């Protein structure tokens, strides 16, 4: 057995998240400005001992059966490549918190597709891998591409945007309590009050103009008001009091992100949140998605 192929799977955050409708099949139509950041899961991909897909993980909470997104991605890959006699072992090293809205499962799926494409030398294009990834989850195509992107539809329509300023820092704080994607969208569907939708156009314009303050002022998530978690507002207020330019819940929650342009300020917020949050990370924006670690 040779040396495992190592693939990095980056965390994603939503600078904005809006829901624009619901399809007949129940899928929500989204409009979201998404960003990859420097927090990674790692996948070690190697040939298995027997025919099939075998998954291991260093976190007991993560299912290593057919419900795992990496398993789903590998199955979809082999079907698309028309490979029947396969034997692969996927070892997942988790750093991205689960049930946080940070796309850890989607990024693991993206890394699986990138790695298997190299391992089996199938030569699938990025577009083809995104097409396969969409079968696994709405965020998988973005996690394959990465960078700063406006994602629409159910995750299949991309508009690359001007990169987030390199001087920016993104603090991620996840409460002890997680939120499942299904439950977050269900609460949104049942919510009868007025829903606060983000101004996506203003955010896109701010990115184009490189105005970090305006970017921060446009950060918003339509799912935040239905989260039901008091920690989200508390974390936001703490980040802002420490000097964050803006703060918002990311994805379906429960993690909160704060946008900073000052290292001292982000470290101060990090120290304060260490005693309150289940997990806290200082990250910076990246311009790539899942990729082979050579």
Helices and strands as residue ranges (DSSP letters): E 5-22, E 28-47, E 52-57, H 69-81, E 87-93, H 104-119, H 126-134, H 140-145, E 148-153, E 157-160, E 169-174, H 181-190, H 200-209, H 212-217, E 220-221, G 224-226, H 230-241, E 246-249, E 256-260, H 263-274, E 279-283, E 291-292
